[in-house]
């Protein structure tokens, strides 16, 4: 798959990266390819790849969560917090499920 440049542009805007700044492009392209695969895996439909804003939000989420995958719980004095790891926010998951098509066996 080849991530659309419009999705990368949207991700840059959401992340506050200037459109002409190319220093993060390789990383954004890699995250975009992962986002495309994730989107198709959830939606079971290639039409989701035309949702550039959705893919841009998925790239933004992955960019912001880099290097934080290992954090699953935290304890401070008598307070404990546990984190439920999900790949994307619920709003993204809902949008992906709208494209889901049934598979027949």
N, CA, C and O of each residue as an XYZ file, in Angstrom:
420
protein
N       0.837     -1.169      0.000
C       0.000      0.000      0.000
C       0.884      1.234      0.000
O       2.005      1.221      0.507
N       0.360      2.282     -0.572
C       1.113      3.518     -0.646
C       0.247      4.637     -0.096
O      -0.734      5.036     -0.723
N       0.606      5.138      1.065
C      -0.192      6.149      1.744
C      -0.335      7.388      0.879
O       0.627      7.841      0.259
N      -1.537      7.929      0.842
C      -1.829      9.112      0.058
C      -1.180     10.329      0.691
O      -1.176     10.466      1.914
N      -0.630     11.216     -0.134
C       0.045     12.406      0.385
C      -0.929     13.338      1.091
O      -0.516     14.109      1.958
N      -2.219     13.286      0.739
C      -3.207     14.130      1.414
C      -3.350     13.719      2.875
O      -3.502     14.577      3.744
N      -3.304     12.424      3.154
C      -3.377     11.949      4.542
C      -2.156     12.422      5.328
O      -2.280     12.777      6.501
N      -0.989     12.432      4.704
C       0.231     12.910      5.354
C       0.109     14.404      5.635
O       0.499     14.862      6.709
N      -0.424     15.163      4.691
C      -0.608     16.601      4.877
C      -1.563     16.877      6.033
O      -1.317     17.774      6.840
N      -2.651     16.112      6.119
C      -3.602     16.265      7.225
C      -2.930     15.933      8.549
O      -3.111     16.644      9.537
N      -2.151     14.849      8.570
C      -1.443     14.469      9.793
C      -0.474     15.577     10.217
O      -0.387     15.897     11.403
N       0.243     16.158      9.276
C       1.168     17.243      9.593
C       0.417     18.420     10.207
O       0.876     19.012     11.184
N      -0.723     18.756      9.639
C      -1.527     19.864     10.171
C      -1.977     19.563     11.598
O      -1.872     20.419     12.476
N      -2.480     18.343     11.834
C      -2.930     17.957     13.162
C      -1.792     17.963     14.176
O      -2.002     18.251     15.355
N      -0.594     17.644     13.716
C       0.572     17.577     14.600
C       1.287     18.923     14.744
O       2.207     19.054     15.551
N       0.868     19.912     13.970
C       1.510     21.217     14.031
C       2.847     21.258     13.319
O       3.697     22.088     13.642
N       3.044     20.375     12.354
C       4.271     20.344     11.556
C       4.016     21.141     10.284
O       3.005     20.930      9.614
N       4.909     22.042      9.951
C       4.754     22.859      8.745
C       4.733     21.969      7.507
O       5.452     20.972      7.439
N       3.921     22.328      6.546
C       3.775     21.530      5.325
C       5.097     21.371      4.584
O       5.343     20.333      3.969
N       5.951     22.392      4.638
C       7.230     22.335      3.922
C       8.333     21.632      4.715
O       9.409     21.366      4.178
N       8.074     21.332      5.982
C       9.042     20.632      6.826
C       9.036     19.149      6.453
O       8.048     18.449      6.670
N      10.135     18.689      5.899
C      10.209     17.296      5.435
C      11.020     16.400      6.377
O      11.286     15.244      6.046
N      11.412     16.916      7.537
C      12.271     16.135      8.432
C      11.563     14.912      9.015
O      12.227     13.938      9.368
N      10.248     14.937      9.124
C       9.499     13.826      9.703
C       8.792     12.972      8.639
O       8.063     12.041      8.982
N       9.002     13.278      7.366
C       8.238     12.612      6.301
C       8.426     11.100      6.267
O       7.456     10.369      6.064
N       9.640     10.620      6.458
C       9.873      9.179      6.420
C       9.100      8.484      7.535
O       8.469      7.451      7.311
N       9.153      9.049      8.724
C       8.414      8.487      9.848
C       6.907      8.543      9.578
O       6.206      7.558      9.810
N       6.404      9.675      9.093
C       4.982      9.815      8.814
C       4.522      8.847      7.726
O       3.416      8.312      7.801
N       5.356      8.620      6.724
C       5.011      7.653      5.674
C       4.940      6.237      6.236
O       4.043      5.469      5.889
N       5.883      5.899      7.099
C       5.874      4.578      7.725
C       4.635      4.401      8.586
O       3.956      3.377      8.506
N       4.341      5.404      9.413
C       3.137      5.347     10.246
C       1.879      5.321      9.386
O       0.888      4.687      9.747
N       1.920      6.007      8.256
C       0.781      5.999      7.338
C       0.535      4.631      6.745
O      -0.613      4.205      6.620
N       1.590      3.942      6.382
C       1.434      2.581      5.848
C       0.866      1.636      6.905
O       0.046      0.770      6.601
N       1.313      1.813      8.150
C       0.765      0.999      9.239
C      -0.711      1.339      9.443
O      -1.536      0.446      9.636
N      -1.037      2.618      9.401
C      -2.430      3.049      9.574
C      -3.324      2.466      8.484
O      -4.443      2.037      8.762
N      -2.833      2.449      7.243
C      -3.614      1.864      6.147
C      -3.906      0.393      6.402
O      -5.037     -0.062      6.233
N      -2.883     -0.347      6.810
C      -3.069     -1.777      7.080
C      -4.036     -1.988      8.237
O      -4.887     -2.876      8.188
N      -3.904     -1.170      9.277
C      -4.816     -1.276     10.419
C      -6.247     -0.969      9.991
O      -7.182     -1.657     10.402
N      -6.419      0.063      9.169
C      -7.760      0.468      8.729
C      -8.433     -0.638      7.928
O      -9.607     -0.941      8.147
N      -7.705     -1.235      7.013
C      -8.270     -2.313      6.196
C      -8.549     -3.546      7.060
O      -9.540     -4.243      6.842
N      -7.684     -3.813      8.032
C      -7.885     -4.973      8.909
C      -9.155     -4.827      9.744
O      -9.858     -5.811      9.972
N      -9.451     -3.631     10.196
C     -10.653     -3.411     11.005
C     -11.889     -3.320     10.124
O     -12.916     -3.931     10.419
N     -11.787     -2.549      9.032
C     -12.960     -2.289      8.193
C     -13.287     -3.444      7.247
O     -14.422     -3.564      6.787
N     -12.305     -4.289      6.956
C     -12.485     -5.377      5.987
C     -12.942     -4.831      4.637
O     -13.694     -5.476      3.907
N     -12.464     -3.615      4.324
C     -12.943     -2.932      3.134
C     -11.901     -1.898      2.714
O     -11.444     -1.108      3.540
N     -11.524     -1.898      1.435
C     -10.527     -0.948      0.937
C     -11.072      0.466      0.782
O     -10.289      1.403      0.628
N     -12.386      0.651      0.818
C     -12.964      1.989      0.667
C     -12.524      2.933      1.779
O     -12.508      4.149      1.588
N     -12.172      2.389      2.930
C     -11.741      3.215      4.053
C     -10.469      3.998      3.697
O     -10.194      5.033      4.304
N      -9.709      3.523      2.739
C      -8.464      4.183      2.355
C      -8.714      5.524      1.680
O      -7.778      6.301      1.494
N      -9.955      5.808      1.310
C     -10.297      7.098      0.716
C     -10.617      8.147      1.779
O     -10.824      9.317      1.457
N     -10.656      7.738      3.021
C     -10.927      8.654      4.140
C      -9.610      9.241      4.636
O      -9.057      8.781      5.635
N      -9.114     10.254      3.938
C      -7.804     10.817      4.245
C      -7.759     11.470      5.628
O      -6.734     11.400      6.307
N      -8.847     12.099      6.051
C      -8.866     12.721      7.374
C      -8.766     11.660      8.467
O      -8.060     11.847      9.458
N      -9.464     10.563      8.285
C      -9.403      9.461      9.244
C      -7.988      8.882      9.307
O      -7.455      8.653     10.393
N      -7.387      8.648      8.146
C      -6.012      8.143      8.123
C      -5.052      9.144      8.752
O      -4.105      8.753      9.435
N      -5.292     10.432      8.527
C      -4.465     11.469      9.144
C      -4.558     11.435     10.658
O      -3.551     11.611     11.344
N      -5.769     11.208     11.197
C      -5.948     11.099     12.652
C      -5.265      9.847     13.184
O      -4.722      9.859     14.288
N      -5.286      8.763     12.404
C      -4.615      7.536     12.821
C      -3.101      7.747     12.874
O      -2.435      7.279     13.797
N      -2.570      8.446     11.889
C      -1.133      8.752     11.864
C      -0.781      9.635     13.056
O       0.230      9.408     13.721
N      -1.616     10.646     13.330
C      -1.390     11.534     14.467
C      -1.348     10.738     15.774
O      -0.473     10.963     16.610
N      -2.278      9.822     15.948
C      -2.323      9.006     17.159
C      -1.045      8.196     17.311
O      -0.453      8.161     18.389
N      -0.617      7.541     16.230
C       0.603      6.734     16.297
C       1.825      7.600     16.571
O       2.701      7.209     17.343
N       1.891      8.769     15.949
C       3.025      9.677     16.144
C       3.111     10.107     17.606
O       4.193     10.132     18.193
N       1.966     10.443     18.183
C       1.950     10.906     19.573
C       2.212      9.796     20.578
O       2.647     10.070     21.697
N       1.958      8.555     20.201
C       2.139      7.426     21.128
C       3.485      6.723     20.977
O       3.723      5.708     21.632
N       4.344      7.230     20.149
C       5.652      6.596     20.000
C       6.366      6.526     21.338
O       6.283      7.457     22.139
N       7.051      5.450     21.578
C       7.867      5.222     22.782
C       7.055      5.181     24.072
O       7.623      5.323     25.155
N       5.747      4.991     23.982
C       4.949      4.913     25.210
C       4.226      3.582     25.325
O       3.360      3.428     26.186
N       4.561      2.620     24.479
C       3.870      1.344     24.475
C       4.088      0.553     25.756
O       3.244     -0.270     26.111
N       5.173      0.772     26.451
C       5.494     -0.042     27.617
C       4.739      0.389     28.871
O       4.705     -0.357     29.850
N       4.140      1.562     28.862
C       3.441      2.053     30.045
C       2.077      1.383     30.128
O       1.199      1.646     29.307
N       1.897      0.502     31.137
C       0.613     -0.170     31.309
C      -0.003      0.110     32.659
O      -1.216     -0.024     32.822
N       0.811      0.500     33.642
C       0.260      0.847     34.948
C       1.228      1.769     35.669
O       2.406      1.883     35.327
N       0.673      2.423     36.685
C       1.484      3.360     37.438
C       0.984      3.376     38.872
O      -0.224      3.360     39.106
N       1.892      3.409     39.828
C       1.511      3.476     41.240
C       2.230      4.641     41.893
O       3.450      4.772     41.796
N       1.458      5.478     42.556
C       2.014      6.594     43.308
C       1.416      6.543     44.707
O       0.216      6.747     44.886
N       2.247      6.275     45.677
C       1.804      6.138     47.066
C       0.693      5.103     47.145
O       0.944      3.923     46.899
N      -0.509      5.503     47.475
C      -1.609      4.535     47.610
C      -2.528      4.511     46.401
O      -3.541      3.813     46.414
N      -2.199      5.250     45.370
C      -3.055      5.329     44.177
C      -2.420      4.525     43.052
O      -1.255      4.729     42.709
N      -3.198      3.608     42.480
C      -2.737      2.825     41.329
C      -3.620      3.130     40.126
O      -4.838      3.257     40.251
N      -3.002      3.242     38.984
C      -3.730      3.460     37.736
C      -3.300      2.396     36.739
O      -2.117      2.071     36.637
N      -4.247      1.865     36.020
C      -3.942      0.906     34.959
C      -4.444      1.482     33.647
O      -5.500      2.114     33.597
N      -3.691      1.263     32.603
C      -4.039      1.780     31.297
C      -4.473      0.626     30.401
O      -3.813     -0.412     30.345
N      -5.566      0.814     29.714
C      -6.034     -0.197     28.774
C      -5.453      0.166     27.415
O      -5.818      1.191     26.840
N      -4.560     -0.655     26.902
C      -3.934     -0.308     25.628
C      -4.894     -0.521     24.449
O      -5.357     -1.636     24.209
N      -5.178      0.536     23.736
C      -5.937      0.449     22.494
C      -5.129      1.176     21.439
O      -4.448      2.159     21.731
N      -5.205      0.697     20.238
C      -4.393      1.278     19.175
C      -4.853      2.684     18.813
O      -4.026      3.559     18.558
N      -6.155      2.906     18.788
C      -6.696      4.185     18.352
C      -7.827      4.630     19.265
O      -8.451      3.801     19.928
N      -8.100      5.939     19.307
C      -9.221      6.425     20.115
C     -10.548      5.844     19.626
O     -10.662      5.411     18.479
N     -11.542      5.842     20.502
C     -12.839      5.255     20.166
C     -13.475      5.938     18.961
O     -14.138      5.273     18.164
N     -13.293      7.241     18.808
C     -13.884      7.936     17.656
C     -13.335      7.392     16.336
O     -14.064      7.300     15.348
N     -12.061      7.034     16.323
C     -11.454      6.451     15.118
C     -12.000      5.042     14.904
O     -12.335      4.668     13.780
N     -12.090      4.262     15.980
C     -12.618      2.898     15.847
C     -14.055      2.894     15.346
O     -14.419      2.043     14.534
N     -14.874      3.823     15.811
C     -16.264      3.922     15.344
C     -16.284      4.240     13.854
O     -17.048      3.640     13.098
N     -15.446      5.184     13.432
C     -15.395      5.544     12.013
C     -14.936      4.361     11.162
O     -15.444      4.160     10.058
N     -13.988      3.585     11.661
C     -13.521      2.414     10.911
C     -14.615      1.360     10.789
O     -14.770      0.736      9.739
N     -15.363      1.170     11.855
C     -16.424      0.158     11.828
C     -17.556      0.510     10.866
O     -18.272     -0.376     10.401
N     -17.721      1.798     10.566
C     -18.753      2.180      9.584
C     -18.481      1.563      8.211
O     -19.409      1.324      7.439
N     -17.223      1.310      7.917
C     -16.843      0.754      6.612
C     -16.832     -0.760      6.592
O     -16.615     -1.368      5.543
N     -17.062     -1.374      7.739
C     -16.961     -2.826      7.824
C     -17.995     -3.492      6.931
O     -19.172     -3.131      6.923
N     -17.524     -4.462      6.190
C     -18.447     -5.265      5.390
C     -18.370     -6.700      5.900
O     -17.338     -7.146      6.401
N     -19.463     -7.394      5.764
C     -19.510     -8.761      6.263
C     -18.729     -9.695      5.363
O     -18.740     -9.555      4.140
N     -18.060    -10.639      5.973
C     -17.379    -11.692      5.225
C     -18.273    -12.924      5.258
O     -18.824    -13.282      6.299
N     -18.400    -13.546      4.138
C     -19.178    -14.794      4.098
C     -18.224    -15.963      4.039
O     -17.171    -15.900      3.403
N     -18.600    -17.007      4.698
C     -17.747    -18.204      4.732
C     -18.189    -19.197      3.723
O     -17.591    -20.266      3.606
